[in-house]
Amino acid sequence: MTVLTSIGLSVAAAAAVMALTALVARRQGRVAVVDVAWGAAFAAAALACGAGAVLADAGTPWRSGLVMALVVLWGGRLAWHIGRRAAQHRGEDPRYEKLLGGSLAEVGMARAVRKVFALQGALVPVIALPVSVGMVLPVRWGPLVVVGVLVWAVGLFFEAVGDAQLASYRSRPRDQRPPVLDTGLWAWTRHPNYFGDACVWWGLWLAGGLASGWLAGLATVVAPAAMTWFLSEATGAKLIEQTMMQRPGYPEYAARTARFLPRPPRGRLI
């Protein structure tokens, strides 16, 4: 199986997941369900590429299986976490209303498909490039696979623990919790889950892209770079903070806490 074939399988899997999600969104009348599909689409792409590699006897089997497992674990956890949270809040996410210029009922399904589902469906195969490539190429530098798994593990730790700490904070009555979560990982970065997400994909790039050689590494570095940019500067931290800065106590929290890359908080012992 060639690299192009593997990428094609990734494209097909992402398109199928997003098409199904668009139907669910139309039925529920909200676009926010796409957040659940984001992790699921990557898991589906990894499974499709992995199955293709096995059938074609391509790549290095142990690395292919490992990368596939890492993506499925990350994507499955993310989909489960967001799905559980979405079940408690049936309304539309304000971010999507702002992006679309209104609710789904107001703007119509065609606009939502064009600006949300098709866009995210196209991004999945691009960000999953290290996975698609790593499934079919042989390992050239084995130690980089180990380094990649370690970086991935750090990322999953930040993402999962950050999500758990935020869920615990939100479960407390409003009058019994501080106005801003500024303890645990949230004392070191204002977005530990986004930072963790970025680490996951840099780890997968090391294990699936760069470990296959310099050419594969250079051809796929766009994946973790794009994910980091989206999480930090585009649709992630920067967008959320436009709203968060209006909340009492948040500007002070922002002044002492890193926005993305973790560092010790200023002026406070943790």
Secondary structure, 3 states (H helix, E strand, C coil): CCHHHHHHHHHHHHHHHHHHHHHHHHHHCCHHHHHHHHHHHHHHHHHHHHHHHHHHCCCCHHHHHHHHHHHHHHHHHHHHHHHHHHCCCCCCCHHHHHHHCCCHHHHCHHHHHHHHHHHHHHHHHHHCHHHHHHHHCCCCCHHHHHHHHHHHHHHHHHHHHHHHHHHHHHHCCHHHCCCCCCCHHHHCCCCHHHHHHHHHHHHHHHHHHHHHCHHHHHHHCHHHHHHHHHHHHHCCHHHHHHHHCCCCCHHHHHHHCCCCCCCCCCCCCC
